[in-house]
Amino acid sequence: MRRPLSKSQIVCVSLLWLALCYLVLTKAERIDGMTIVMLVISAALVFIPVYKSIKRINKYLFSEF
């Protein structure tokens, strides 16, 4: 089983994803449906593992009590 992401890794991945979205949205000639779908899919690919990692970290923190 994989270790959960650390808080600094979560912040880094999130900021990199936001920077990528900013570049895509500012450099696109036009924002159409495919661009929006691509951003939604990339958000899912980034934030589902982040959510699972946060959930796993909280489970470890509160299981000691």
Secondary structure by P-SEA (a helix, b strand, c coil): ccccccaaaaaaaaaaaaaaaaaaaaacccccaaaaaaaaaaaaaccaaaaaaaaaaaaaaaccc
